[in-house]
């Protein structure tokens, strides 16, 4: 009887050991929601997935592409993601409306937003905008523009000021001469203009960053309440560390990174030429970033948003909208 009992105990102990071993090695699931469709703008995350950086960090990462009908704050608020890529204006606006997003890392150090104009319109400096029609993205992207115009004392209702054309996410108004200038990104729409037949010599570009009104773009955001959970903080620290490793690899191997993005594009809508070009431009925006948000960059963004015309995106400076708890832990893992 004692022998049987010892054999049973031994079997149970072995099973328990296997269970503990299996659970201790089980990878943590992480779902990342992107701000837009699969493209080199998110190359660092796809590289981290493809090269096994997430797996090495004991993470099972699912990357969900975005699109025109997908709002990352709504996805994370509904439980559809653990972490999202968003622009700071959108994240701060969502926070004020009740979705308590917190910036935990800032892979993008610089802004890629520009206003691209036809040189033939006579525009050579911002003062020349008066009397012109300018294409502007809305849905939160208009606030840096409105702040810029406010700083120049240029109205946005036509007349002696500028006429604002609500622009879709394309450059048709410039190509069809419905607008003198349109909103573009250094890594995307600008090249659509070039591919349509215009040359850099045909254009005049104004980078928002050069005008002192840029806002922070692709950052990583989580729900504030989740940062109270030490296990979640640890999981996000491993995710951020692996993601930054992905961005470092993308900068060192841009063509390979572009190829990895294409391999993950289920839509088949992207081209190799465009993604290689985009990856090179994106790397300029992430260069020099260790993933840690600079409070000065945050303060500049808030100031820009608060001064964005008569209907600012936020009504007051937020409290608790960023935290270094995750990135500090991620940096300690190197």
Buried (B, 14 or more C-beta within 10 A) or exposed (E): EEEEEEEEEEEEEEEEEEEEEEEEEEEBEBBBBBBBBBBBBBBBBBBBBBBEBBBEBBBEBEBBBBEEEBBBBEBBBEEBBBBBBBBBBBBBBBBBEEBBBBBBBBBBBBBBBBBBBBBEBEBEEBEBBBBBBBBBBEEBBBBBBBBBBBBBEBBBEEEEBBBBBEBEEEBBBBBEEEBBBBBBBBBBBBBBBBEEEBEEEEBBBBBBBEBEBBBBBBBBBBBBEBBEEEEBBBBBBBBBBBBBBBBBBBBEBBEBBBBBBBEBBEEEEBEEEBBBBBBBBBBBBBEEBBBBBEEEBBEBBBBBBBBBBEEBBBEEEBEEBBBBBBBEBBBEEE
